[in-house]
Amino acid sequence: VYTSVFILTQEEKHDFILDEGMYCTYTYSGQYDRTNQLFNKMKDWIKEHNYAVDGPFLEFLLIDIHETKKVEEYITSIHIKVKPR
């Protein structure tokens, strides 16, 4: 379930600020259909390495259908803020 969507532009105006802190990040190429299973893998990694989730998952579509028609060129980056347990 998405809670918000934003688009980066060349303008200075913005309504989204990424909180400072430590993030667990996973970046992959190709189809988006792996994102949900990666959320679970990231949660497992976070727990195994003695961190706790400290915010929502953030999904950034760095390269998508707006930049290329080749699915293999898509790049998605998932971030979640973490803190030591």
PDB file with one MODEL, atoms N, CA, C and O in Angstrom:
MODEL        1
ATOM      1  N   VAL A   1       0.848  -1.173   0.000  1.00  0.00           N
ATOM      2  CA  VAL A   1       0.000   0.000   0.000  1.00  0.00           C
ATOM      3  C   VAL A   1       0.890   1.232   0.000  1.00  0.00           C
ATOM      4  O   VAL A   1       1.719   1.405   0.894  1.00  0.00           O
ATOM      5  N   TYR A   2       0.723   2.073  -0.984  1.00  0.00           N
ATOM      6  CA  TYR A   2       1.501   3.303  -1.070  1.00  0.00           C
ATOM      7  C   TYR A   2       0.819   4.400  -0.266  1.00  0.00           C
ATOM      8  O   TYR A   2      -0.404   4.535  -0.295  1.00  0.00           O
ATOM      9  N   THR A   3       1.618   5.183   0.450  1.00  0.00           N
ATOM     10  CA  THR A   3       1.057   6.286   1.219  1.00  0.00           C
ATOM     11  C   THR A   3       1.307   7.627   0.548  1.00  0.00           C
ATOM     12  O   THR A   3       0.631   8.608   0.858  1.00  0.00           O
ATOM     13  N   SER A   4       2.276   7.683  -0.373  1.00  0.00           N
ATOM     14  CA  SER A   4       2.514   8.925  -1.103  1.00  0.00           C
ATOM     15  C   SER A   4       3.342   8.638  -2.342  1.00  0.00           C
ATOM     16  O   SER A   4       3.965   7.585  -2.473  1.00  0.00           O
ATOM     17  N   VAL A   5       3.328   9.598  -3.238  1.00  0.00           N
ATOM     18  CA  VAL A   5       4.108   9.531  -4.470  1.00  0.00           C
ATOM     19  C   VAL A   5       4.704  10.911  -4.687  1.00  0.00           C
ATOM     20  O   VAL A   5       4.054  11.923  -4.424  1.00  0.00           O
ATOM     21  N   PHE A   6       5.949  10.954  -5.171  1.00  0.00           N
ATOM     22  CA  PHE A   6       6.534  12.248  -5.487  1.00  0.00           C
ATOM     23  C   PHE A   6       7.383  12.112  -6.737  1.00  0.00           C
ATOM     24  O   PHE A   6       7.821  11.020  -7.097  1.00  0.00           O
ATOM     25  N   ILE A   7       7.601  13.221  -7.378  1.00  0.00           N
ATOM     26  CA  ILE A   7       8.395  13.263  -8.607  1.00  0.00           C
ATOM     27  C   ILE A   7       9.477  14.308  -8.429  1.00  0.00           C
ATOM     28  O   ILE A   7       9.194  15.438  -8.031  1.00  0.00           O
ATOM     29  N   LEU A   8      10.709  13.939  -8.719  1.00  0.00           N
ATOM     30  CA  LEU A   8      11.806  14.897  -8.645  1.00  0.00           C
ATOM     31  C   LEU A   8      11.850  15.725  -9.913  1.00  0.00           C
ATOM     32  O   LEU A   8      11.696  15.200 -11.015  1.00  0.00           O
ATOM     33  N   THR A   9      12.059  17.015  -9.753  1.00  0.00           N
ATOM     34  CA  THR A   9      12.133  17.914 -10.893  1.00  0.00           C
ATOM     35  C   THR A   9      13.380  18.778 -10.776  1.00  0.00           C
ATOM     36  O   THR A   9      14.113  18.683  -9.791  1.00  0.00           O
ATOM     37  N   GLN A  10      13.619  19.598 -11.749  1.00  0.00           N
ATOM     38  CA  GLN A  10      14.763  20.504 -11.733  1.00  0.00           C
ATOM     39  C   GLN A  10      14.514  21.729 -10.855  1.00  0.00           C
ATOM     40  O   GLN A  10      15.449  22.465 -10.540  1.00  0.00           O
ATOM     41  N   GLU A  11      13.281  21.950 -10.466  1.00  0.00           N
ATOM     42  CA  GLU A  11      12.937  23.118  -9.663  1.00  0.00           C
ATOM     43  C   GLU A  11      13.453  22.973  -8.235  1.00  0.00           C
ATOM     44  O   GLU A  11      13.687  21.862  -7.760  1.00  0.00           O
ATOM     45  N   GLU A  12      13.624  24.086  -7.567  1.00  0.00           N
ATOM     46  CA  GLU A  12      14.095  24.106  -6.188  1.00  0.00           C
ATOM     47  C   GLU A  12      12.998  23.693  -5.201  1.00  0.00           C
ATOM     48  O   GLU A  12      13.304  23.208  -4.112  1.00  0.00           O
ATOM     49  N   LYS A  13      11.739  23.877  -5.563  1.00  0.00           N
ATOM     50  CA  LYS A  13      10.636  23.589  -4.658  1.00  0.00           C
ATOM     51  C   LYS A  13      10.531  22.085  -4.418  1.00  0.00           C
ATOM     52  O   LYS A  13      10.759  21.277  -5.319  1.00  0.00           O
ATOM     53  N   HIS A  14      10.179  21.725  -3.169  1.00  0.00           N
ATOM     54  CA  HIS A  14       9.992  20.321  -2.832  1.00  0.00           C
ATOM     55  C   HIS A  14       9.074  20.206  -1.627  1.00  0.00           C
ATOM     56  O   HIS A  14       8.925  21.147  -0.849  1.00  0.00           O
ATOM     57  N   ASP A  15       8.468  19.053  -1.488  1.00  0.00           N
ATOM     58  CA  ASP A  15       7.640  18.798  -0.319  1.00  0.00           C
ATOM     59  C   ASP A  15       8.016  17.472   0.337  1.00  0.00           C
ATOM     60  O   ASP A  15       7.238  16.905   1.104  1.00  0.00           O
ATOM     61  N   PHE A  16       9.219  16.988   0.027  1.00  0.00           N
ATOM     62  CA  PHE A  16       9.691  15.729   0.592  1.00  0.00           C
ATOM     63  C   PHE A  16      11.135  15.904   1.031  1.00  0.00           C
ATOM     64  O   PHE A  16      11.979  16.358   0.258  1.00  0.00           O
ATOM     65  N   ILE A  17      11.408  15.548   2.254  1.00  0.00           N
ATOM     66  CA  ILE A  17      12.782  15.581   2.760  1.00  0.00           C
ATOM     67  C   ILE A  17      13.081  14.217   3.357  1.00  0.00           C
ATOM     68  O   ILE A  17      12.341  13.730   4.211  1.00  0.00           O
ATOM     69  N   LEU A  18      14.155  13.609   2.911  1.00  0.00           N
ATOM     70  CA  LEU A  18      14.588  12.321   3.427  1.00  0.00           C
ATOM     71  C   LEU A  18      15.280  12.551   4.765  1.00  0.00           C
ATOM     72  O   LEU A  18      16.278  13.267   4.840  1.00  0.00           O
ATOM     73  N   ASP A  19      14.745  11.942   5.820  1.00  0.00           N
ATOM     74  CA  ASP A  19      15.328  12.115   7.148  1.00  0.00           C
ATOM     75  C   ASP A  19      16.760  11.611   7.184  1.00  0.00           C
ATOM     76  O   ASP A  19      17.088  10.599   6.565  1.00  0.00           O
ATOM     77  N   GLU A  20      17.617  12.329   7.919  1.00  0.00           N
ATOM     78  CA  GLU A  20      18.988  11.854   8.067  1.00  0.00           C
ATOM     79  C   GLU A  20      18.986  10.606   8.932  1.00  0.00           C
ATOM     80  O   GLU A  20      18.077  10.387   9.732  1.00  0.00           O
ATOM     81  N   GLY A  21      20.006   9.803   8.762  1.00  0.00           N
ATOM     82  CA  GLY A  21      20.119   8.590   9.553  1.00  0.00           C
ATOM     83  C   GLY A  21      20.732   7.471   8.743  1.00  0.00           C
ATOM     84  O   GLY A  21      21.249   7.685   7.646  1.00  0.00           O
ATOM     85  N   MET A  22      20.669   6.278   9.297  1.00  0.00           N
ATOM     86  CA  MET A  22      21.226   5.092   8.659  1.00  0.00           C
ATOM     87  C   MET A  22      20.094   4.353   7.934  1.00  0.00           C
ATOM     88  O   MET A  22      19.006   4.163   8.477  1.00  0.00           O
ATOM     89  N   TYR A  23      20.382   3.943   6.690  1.00  0.00           N
ATOM     90  CA  TYR A  23      19.386   3.261   5.870  1.00  0.00           C
ATOM     91  C   TYR A  23      19.914   1.929   5.383  1.00  0.00           C
ATOM     92  O   TYR A  23      21.095   1.794   5.064  1.00  0.00           O
ATOM     93  N   CYS A  24      19.037   0.957   5.329  1.00  0.00           N
ATOM     94  CA  CYS A  24      19.297  -0.303   4.644  1.00  0.00           C
ATOM     95  C   CYS A  24      18.771  -0.085   3.226  1.00  0.00           C
ATOM     96  O   CYS A  24      17.626   0.327   3.041  1.00  0.00           O
ATOM     97  N   THR A  25      19.604  -0.361   2.234  1.00  0.00           N
ATOM     98  CA  THR A  25      19.260  -0.069   0.844  1.00  0.00           C
ATOM     99  C   THR A  25      19.492  -1.286  -0.045  1.00  0.00           C
ATOM    100  O   THR A  25      20.471  -2.012   0.120  1.00  0.00           O
ATOM    101  N   TYR A  26      18.591  -1.494  -0.975  1.00  0.00           N
ATOM    102  CA  TYR A  26      18.740  -2.553  -1.976  1.00  0.00           C
ATOM    103  C   TYR A  26      18.360  -1.963  -3.327  1.00  0.00           C
ATOM    104  O   TYR A  26      17.259  -1.438  -3.493  1.00  0.00           O
ATOM    105  N   THR A  27      19.260  -2.050  -4.282  1.00  0.00           N
ATOM    106  CA  THR A  27      19.017  -1.521  -5.622  1.00  0.00           C
ATOM    107  C   THR A  27      19.106  -2.670  -6.618  1.00  0.00           C
ATOM    108  O   THR A  27      20.033  -3.479  -6.568  1.00  0.00           O
ATOM    109  N   TYR A  28      18.132  -2.733  -7.524  1.00  0.00           N
ATOM    110  CA  TYR A  28      18.130  -3.814  -8.503  1.00  0.00           C
ATOM    111  C   TYR A  28      17.653  -3.319  -9.855  1.00  0.00           C
ATOM    112  O   TYR A  28      17.036  -2.259  -9.958  1.00  0.00           O
ATOM    113  N   SER A  29      17.943  -4.093 -10.891  1.00  0.00           N
ATOM    114  CA  SER A  29      17.508  -3.750 -12.240  1.00  0.00           C
ATOM    115  C   SER A  29      16.464  -4.754 -12.705  1.00  0.00           C
ATOM    116  O   SER A  29      16.361  -5.864 -12.183  1.00  0.00           O
ATOM    117  N   GLY A  30      15.698  -4.335 -13.692  1.00  0.00           N
ATOM    118  CA  GLY A  30      14.686  -5.216 -14.270  1.00  0.00           C
ATOM    119  C   GLY A  30      13.285  -4.911 -13.779  1.00  0.00           C
ATOM    120  O   GLY A  30      13.010  -3.842 -13.232  1.00  0.00           O
ATOM    121  N   GLN A  31      12.408  -5.878 -13.988  1.00  0.00           N
ATOM    122  CA  GLN A  31      10.983  -5.765 -13.672  1.00  0.00           C
ATOM    123  C   GLN A  31      10.754  -5.428 -12.203  1.00  0.00           C
ATOM    124  O   GLN A  31      11.545  -5.819 -11.344  1.00  0.00           O
ATOM    125  N   TYR A  32       9.670  -4.701 -11.910  1.00  0.00           N
ATOM    126  CA  TYR A  32       9.337  -4.298 -10.542  1.00  0.00           C
ATOM    127  C   TYR A  32       8.771  -5.429  -9.696  1.00  0.00           C
ATOM    128  O   TYR A  32       8.663  -5.274  -8.480  1.00  0.00           O
ATOM    129  N   ASP A  33       8.411  -6.540 -10.281  1.00  0.00           N
ATOM    130  CA  ASP A  33       7.647  -7.566  -9.579  1.00  0.00           C
ATOM    131  C   ASP A  33       8.383  -8.226  -8.419  1.00  0.00           C
ATOM    132  O   ASP A  33       7.780  -9.029  -7.707  1.00  0.00           O
ATOM    133  N   ARG A  34       9.654  -7.922  -8.200  1.00  0.00           N
ATOM    134  CA  ARG A  34      10.416  -8.497  -7.080  1.00  0.00           C
ATOM    135  C   ARG A  34      10.338  -7.637  -5.822  1.00  0.00           C
ATOM    136  O   ARG A  34      10.779  -8.071  -4.758  1.00  0.00           O
ATOM    137  N   THR A  35       9.801  -6.457  -5.917  1.00  0.00           N
ATOM    138  CA  THR A  35       9.857  -5.499  -4.814  1.00  0.00           C
ATOM    139  C   THR A  35       9.252  -6.050  -3.524  1.00  0.00           C
ATOM    140  O   THR A  35       9.882  -5.945  -2.472  1.00  0.00           O
ATOM    141  N   ASN A  36       8.065  -6.628  -3.568  1.00  0.00           N
ATOM    142  CA  ASN A  36       7.423  -7.122  -2.345  1.00  0.00           C
ATOM    143  C   ASN A  36       8.241  -8.193  -1.646  1.00  0.00           C
ATOM    144  O   ASN A  36       8.363  -8.167  -0.422  1.00  0.00           O
ATOM    145  N   GLN A  37       8.803  -9.131  -2.392  1.00  0.00           N
ATOM    146  CA  GLN A  37       9.605 -10.165  -1.752  1.00  0.00           C
ATOM    147  C   GLN A  37      10.910  -9.572  -1.206  1.00  0.00           C
ATOM    148  O   GLN A  37      11.448 -10.077  -0.220  1.00  0.00           O
ATOM    149  N   LEU A  38      11.421  -8.515  -1.829  1.00  0.00           N
ATOM    150  CA  LEU A  38      12.632  -7.870  -1.317  1.00  0.00           C
ATOM    151  C   LEU A  38      12.369  -7.143  -0.006  1.00  0.00           C
ATOM    152  O   LEU A  38      13.260  -7.064   0.840  1.00  0.00           O
ATOM    153  N   PHE A  39      11.164  -6.610   0.180  1.00  0.00           N
ATOM    154  CA  PHE A  39      10.814  -6.001   1.466  1.00  0.00           C
ATOM    155  C   PHE A  39      11.030  -7.023   2.582  1.00  0.00           C
ATOM    156  O   PHE A  39      11.640  -6.710   3.605  1.00  0.00           O
ATOM    157  N   ASN A  40      10.531  -8.237   2.385  1.00  0.00           N
ATOM    158  CA  ASN A  40      10.660  -9.282   3.403  1.00  0.00           C
ATOM    159  C   ASN A  40      12.121  -9.684   3.616  1.00  0.00           C
ATOM    160  O   ASN A  40      12.547  -9.871   4.755  1.00  0.00           O
ATOM    161  N   LYS A  41      12.884  -9.817   2.545  1.00  0.00           N
ATOM    162  CA  LYS A  41      14.306 -10.152   2.678  1.00  0.00           C
ATOM    163  C   LYS A  41      15.056  -9.059   3.432  1.00  0.00           C
ATOM    164  O   LYS A  41      15.920  -9.350   4.259  1.00  0.00           O
ATOM    165  N   MET A  42      14.725  -7.804   3.146  1.00  0.00           N
ATOM    166  CA  MET A  42      15.370  -6.696   3.844  1.00  0.00           C
ATOM    167  C   MET A  42      15.007  -6.715   5.327  1.00  0.00           C
ATOM    168  O   MET A  42      15.874  -6.495   6.173  1.00  0.00           O
ATOM    169  N   LYS A  43      13.741  -6.973   5.656  1.00  0.00           N
ATOM    170  CA  LYS A  43      13.334  -7.050   7.059  1.00  0.00           C
ATOM    171  C   LYS A  43      14.099  -8.160   7.780  1.00  0.00           C
ATOM    172  O   LYS A  43      14.538  -7.974   8.915  1.00  0.00           O
ATOM    173  N   ASP A  44      14.259  -9.305   7.130  1.00  0.00           N
ATOM    174  CA  ASP A  44      15.021 -10.410   7.724  1.00  0.00           C
ATOM    175  C   ASP A  44      16.474 -10.006   7.960  1.00  0.00           C
ATOM    176  O   ASP A  44      17.026 -10.278   9.026  1.00  0.00           O
ATOM    177  N   TRP A  45      17.103  -9.353   6.968  1.00  0.00           N
ATOM    178  CA  TRP A  45      18.497  -8.920   7.096  1.00  0.00           C
ATOM    179  C   TRP A  45      18.641  -7.937   8.248  1.00  0.00           C
ATOM    180  O   TRP A  45      19.574  -8.041   9.044  1.00  0.00           O
ATOM    181  N   ILE A  46      17.730  -6.992   8.339  1.00  0.00           N
ATOM    182  CA  ILE A  46      17.757  -5.978   9.401  1.00  0.00           C
ATOM    183  C   ILE A  46      17.713  -6.650  10.774  1.00  0.00           C
ATOM    184  O   ILE A  46      18.494  -6.313  11.664  1.00  0.00           O
ATOM    185  N   LYS A  47      16.803  -7.591  10.933  1.00  0.00           N
ATOM    186  CA  LYS A  47      16.665  -8.294  12.214  1.00  0.00           C
ATOM    187  C   LYS A  47      17.908  -9.125  12.514  1.00  0.00           C
ATOM    188  O   LYS A  47      18.403  -9.100  13.641  1.00  0.00           O
ATOM    189  N   GLU A  48      18.423  -9.861  11.528  1.00  0.00           N
ATOM    190  CA  GLU A  48      19.609 -10.706  11.714  1.00  0.00           C
ATOM    191  C   GLU A  48      20.850  -9.906  12.101  1.00  0.00           C
ATOM    192  O   GLU A  48      21.742 -10.435  12.765  1.00  0.00           O
ATOM    193  N   HIS A  49      20.915  -8.649  11.698  1.00  0.00           N
ATOM    194  CA  HIS A  49      22.082  -7.810  11.977  1.00  0.00           C
ATOM    195  C   HIS A  49      21.842  -6.829  13.125  1.00  0.00           C
ATOM    196  O   HIS A  49      22.527  -5.814  13.253  1.00  0.00           O
ATOM    197  N   ASN A  50      20.850  -7.159  13.956  1.00  0.00           N
ATOM    198  CA  ASN A  50      20.548  -6.415  15.187  1.00  0.00           C
ATOM    199  C   ASN A  50      20.183  -4.960  14.971  1.00  0.00           C
ATOM    200  O   ASN A  50      20.598  -4.082  15.729  1.00  0.00           O
ATOM    201  N   TYR A  51      19.405  -4.714  13.934  1.00  0.00           N
ATOM    202  CA  TYR A  51      18.846  -3.386  13.703  1.00  0.00           C
ATOM    203  C   TYR A  51      17.333  -3.486  13.831  1.00  0.00           C
ATOM    204  O   TYR A  51      16.765  -4.578  13.819  1.00  0.00           O
ATOM    205  N   ALA A  52      16.700  -2.344  13.950  1.00  0.00           N
ATOM    206  CA  ALA A  52      15.240  -2.269  13.971  1.00  0.00           C
ATOM    207  C   ALA A  52      14.803  -1.269  12.910  1.00  0.00           C
ATOM    208  O   ALA A  52      15.502  -0.295  12.631  1.00  0.00           O
ATOM    209  N   VAL A  53      13.649  -1.521  12.327  1.00  0.00           N
ATOM    210  CA  VAL A  53      13.079  -0.621  11.331  1.00  0.00           C
ATOM    211  C   VAL A  53      12.679   0.677  12.025  1.00  0.00           C
ATOM    212  O   VAL A  53      12.110   0.657  13.116  1.00  0.00           O
ATOM    213  N   ASP A  54      12.981   1.805  11.382  1.00  0.00           N
ATOM    214  CA  ASP A  54      12.703   3.116  11.983  1.00  0.00           C
ATOM    215  C   ASP A  54      11.980   4.025  10.991  1.00  0.00           C
ATOM    216  O   ASP A  54      12.276   5.217  10.909  1.00  0.00           O
ATOM    217  N   GLY A  55      11.039   3.469  10.243  1.00  0.00           N
ATOM    218  CA  GLY A  55      10.296   4.261   9.273  1.00  0.00           C
ATOM    219  C   GLY A  55       9.724   3.367   8.194  1.00  0.00           C
ATOM    220  O   GLY A  55       9.890   2.148   8.234  1.00  0.00           O
ATOM    221  N   PRO A  56       9.052   3.974   7.229  1.00  0.00           N
ATOM    222  CA  PRO A  56       8.446   3.197   6.144  1.00  0.00           C
ATOM    223  C   PRO A  56       9.468   2.843   5.059  1.00  0.00           C
ATOM    224  O   PRO A  56      10.519   3.475   4.947  1.00  0.00           O
ATOM    225  N   PHE A  57       9.144   1.844   4.280  1.00  0.00           N
ATOM    226  CA  PHE A  57       9.939   1.537   3.091  1.00  0.00           C
ATOM    227  C   PHE A  57       9.746   2.660   2.082  1.00  0.00           C
ATOM    228  O   PHE A  57       8.641   3.172   1.908  1.00  0.00           O
ATOM    229  N   LEU A  58      10.829   3.032   1.424  1.00  0.00           N
ATOM    230  CA  LEU A  58      10.794   4.037   0.362  1.00  0.00           C
ATOM    231  C   LEU A  58      11.269   3.368  -0.919  1.00  0.00           C
ATOM    232  O   LEU A  58      12.330   2.745  -0.942  1.00  0.00           O
ATOM    233  N   GLU A  59      10.496   3.494  -1.971  1.00  0.00           N
ATOM    234  CA  GLU A  59      10.843   2.882  -3.252  1.00  0.00           C
ATOM    235  C   GLU A  59      11.082   3.997  -4.262  1.00  0.00           C
ATOM    236  O   GLU A  59      10.197   4.813  -4.519  1.00  0.00           O
ATOM    237  N   PHE A  60      12.277   4.025  -4.828  1.00  0.00           N
ATOM    238  CA  PHE A  60      12.638   5.033  -5.814  1.00  0.00           C
ATOM    239  C   PHE A  60      12.806   4.355  -7.171  1.00  0.00           C
ATOM    240  O   PHE A  60      13.635   3.458  -7.323  1.00  0.00           O
ATOM    241  N   LEU A  61      12.031   4.779  -8.141  1.00  0.00           N
ATOM    242  CA  LEU A  61      12.164   4.263  -9.501  1.00  0.00           C
ATOM    243  C   LEU A  61      13.145   5.185 -10.219  1.00  0.00           C
ATOM    244  O   LEU A  61      12.757   6.220 -10.760  1.00  0.00           O
ATOM    245  N   LEU A  62      14.410   4.802 -10.217  1.00  0.00           N
ATOM    246  CA  LEU A  62      15.465   5.656 -10.767  1.00  0.00           C
ATOM    247  C   LEU A  62      15.404   5.718 -12.288  1.00  0.00           C
ATOM    248  O   LEU A  62      15.578   6.778 -12.887  1.00  0.00           O
ATOM    249  N   ILE A  63      15.157   4.572 -12.896  1.00  0.00           N
ATOM    250  CA  ILE A  63      14.949   4.499 -14.346  1.00  0.00           C
ATOM    251  C   ILE A  63      13.730   3.604 -14.551  1.00  0.00           C
ATOM    252  O   ILE A  63      13.714   2.458 -14.101  1.00  0.00           O
ATOM    253  N   ASP A  64      12.723   4.120 -15.220  1.00  0.00           N
ATOM    254  CA  ASP A  64      11.520   3.334 -15.461  1.00  0.00           C
ATOM    255  C   ASP A  64      10.985   3.608 -16.864  1.00  0.00           C
ATOM    256  O   ASP A  64      11.729   4.057 -17.736  1.00  0.00           O
ATOM    257  N   ILE A  65       9.729   3.346 -17.077  1.00  0.00           N
ATOM    258  CA  ILE A  65       9.132   3.471 -18.402  1.00  0.00           C
ATOM    259  C   ILE A  65       9.239   4.889 -18.969  1.00  0.00           C
ATOM    260  O   ILE A  65       9.126   5.082 -20.180  1.00  0.00           O
ATOM    261  N   HIS A  66       9.452   5.866 -18.111  1.00  0.00           N
ATOM    262  CA  HIS A  66       9.578   7.246 -18.579  1.00  0.00           C
ATOM    263  C   HIS A  66      10.935   7.529 -19.222  1.00  0.00           C
ATOM    264  O   HIS A  66      11.079   8.493 -19.974  1.00  0.00           O
ATOM    265  N   GLU A  67      11.931   6.687 -18.927  1.00  0.00           N
ATOM    266  CA  GLU A  67      13.265   6.870 -19.507  1.00  0.00           C
ATOM    267  C   GLU A  67      13.608   5.836 -20.581  1.00  0.00           C
ATOM    268  O   GLU A  67      14.397   6.121 -21.482  1.00  0.00           O
ATOM    269  N   THR A  68      13.025   4.644 -20.494  1.00  0.00           N
ATOM    270  CA  THR A  68      13.351   3.583 -21.446  1.00  0.00           C
ATOM    271  C   THR A  68      12.171   2.638 -21.627  1.00  0.00           C
ATOM    272  O   THR A  68      11.336   2.491 -20.734  1.00  0.00           O
ATOM    273  N   LYS A  69      12.113   2.016 -22.760  1.00  0.00           N
ATOM    274  CA  LYS A  69      11.086   1.001 -23.018  1.00  0.00           C
ATOM    275  C   LYS A  69      11.625  -0.404 -22.737  1.00  0.00           C
ATOM    276  O   LYS A  69      10.878  -1.381 -22.794  1.00  0.00           O
ATOM    277  N   LYS A  70      12.922  -0.503 -22.433  1.00  0.00           N
ATOM    278  CA  LYS A  70      13.551  -1.802 -22.169  1.00  0.00           C
ATOM    279  C   LYS A  70      13.474  -2.112 -20.680  1.00  0.00           C
ATOM    280  O   LYS A  70      14.128  -1.455 -19.869  1.00  0.00           O
ATOM    281  N   VAL A  71      12.677  -3.108 -20.323  1.00  0.00           N
ATOM    282  CA  VAL A  71      12.471  -3.477 -18.924  1.00  0.00           C
ATOM    283  C   VAL A  71      13.790  -3.819 -18.237  1.00  0.00           C
ATOM    284  O   VAL A  71      13.961  -3.524 -17.053  1.00  0.00           O
ATOM    285  N   GLU A  72      14.713  -4.427 -18.951  1.00  0.00           N
ATOM    286  CA  GLU A  72      15.997  -4.810 -18.345  1.00  0.00           C
ATOM    287  C   GLU A  72      16.838  -3.594 -17.947  1.00  0.00           C
ATOM    288  O   GLU A  72      17.811  -3.739 -17.207  1.00  0.00           O
ATOM    289  N   GLU A  73      16.482  -2.410 -18.420  1.00  0.00           N
ATOM    290  CA  GLU A  73      17.207  -1.192 -18.057  1.00  0.00           C
ATOM    291  C   GLU A  73      16.579  -0.461 -16.863  1.00  0.00           C
ATOM    292  O   GLU A  73      17.147   0.517 -16.377  1.00  0.00           O
ATOM    293  N   TYR A  74      15.429  -0.915 -16.390  1.00  0.00           N
ATOM    294  CA  TYR A  74      14.801  -0.290 -15.221  1.00  0.00           C
ATOM    295  C   TYR A  74      15.733  -0.444 -14.020  1.00  0.00           C
ATOM    296  O   TYR A  74      16.398  -1.468 -13.867  1.00  0.00           O
ATOM    297  N   ILE A  75      15.773   0.571 -13.183  1.00  0.00           N
ATOM    298  CA  ILE A  75      16.536   0.495 -11.935  1.00  0.00           C
ATOM    299  C   ILE A  75      15.636   0.995 -10.807  1.00  0.00           C
ATOM    300  O   ILE A  75      15.101   2.103 -10.857  1.00  0.00           O
ATOM    301  N   THR A  76      15.486   0.151  -9.795  1.00  0.00           N
ATOM    302  CA  THR A  76      14.668   0.458  -8.629  1.00  0.00           C
ATOM    303  C   THR A  76      15.550   0.397  -7.395  1.00  0.00           C
ATOM    304  O   THR A  76      16.391  -0.493  -7.264  1.00  0.00           O
ATOM    305  N   SER A  77      15.355   1.346  -6.493  1.00  0.00           N
ATOM    306  CA  SER A  77      16.127   1.374  -5.253  1.00  0.00           C
ATOM    307  C   SER A  77      15.157   1.442  -4.076  1.00  0.00           C
ATOM    308  O   SER A  77      14.283   2.307  -4.029  1.00  0.00           O
ATOM    309  N   ILE A  78      15.320   0.522  -3.127  1.00  0.00           N
ATOM    310  CA  ILE A  78      14.456   0.456  -1.945  1.00  0.00           C
ATOM    311  C   ILE A  78      15.295   0.873  -0.736  1.00  0.00           C
ATOM    312  O   ILE A  78      16.423   0.412  -0.561  1.00  0.00           O
ATOM    313  N   HIS A  79      14.733   1.745   0.086  1.00  0.00           N
ATOM    314  CA  HIS A  79      15.426   2.235   1.277  1.00  0.00           C
ATOM    315  C   HIS A  79      14.501   2.119   2.480  1.00  0.00           C
ATOM    316  O   HIS A  79      13.291   2.324   2.377  1.00  0.00           O
ATOM    317  N   ILE A  80      15.095   1.787   3.622  1.00  0.00           N
ATOM    318  CA  ILE A  80      14.344   1.834   4.872  1.00  0.00           C
ATOM    319  C   ILE A  80      15.280   2.293   5.977  1.00  0.00           C
ATOM    320  O   ILE A  80      16.386   1.776   6.131  1.00  0.00           O
ATOM    321  N   LYS A  81      14.821   3.262   6.734  1.00  0.00           N
ATOM    322  CA  LYS A  81      15.628   3.800   7.824  1.00  0.00           C
ATOM    323  C   LYS A  81      15.693   2.754   8.942  1.00  0.00           C
ATOM    324  O   LYS A  81      14.690   2.126   9.278  1.00  0.00           O
ATOM    325  N   VAL A  82      16.891   2.580   9.512  1.00  0.00           N
ATOM    326  CA  VAL A  82      17.093   1.595  10.579  1.00  0.00           C
ATOM    327  C   VAL A  82      17.820   2.261  11.752  1.00  0.00           C
ATOM    328  O   VAL A  82      18.409   3.335  11.628  1.00  0.00           O
ATOM    329  N   LYS A  83      17.749   1.573  12.888  1.00  0.00           N
ATOM    330  CA  LYS A  83      18.471   2.007  14.087  1.00  0.00           C
ATOM    331  C   LYS A  83      18.953   0.765  14.816  1.00  0.00           C
ATOM    332  O   LYS A  83      18.352  -0.301  14.682  1.00  0.00           O
ATOM    333  N   PRO A  84      20.028   0.884  15.585  1.00  0.00           N
ATOM    334  CA  PRO A  84      20.499  -0.265  16.358  1.00  0.00           C
ATOM    335  C   PRO A  84      19.430  -0.692  17.361  1.00  0.00           C
ATOM    336  O   PRO A  84      18.687   0.134  17.891  1.00  0.00           O
ATOM    337  N   ARG A  85      19.371  -1.999  17.608  1.00  0.00           N
ATOM    338  CA  ARG A  85      18.418  -2.505  18.616  1.00  0.00           C
ATOM    339  C   ARG A  85      18.996  -2.378  19.989  1.00  0.00           C
ATOM    340  O   ARG A  85      18.349  -2.749  20.968  1.00  0.00           O
TER     341      ARG A  85
ENDMDL
END
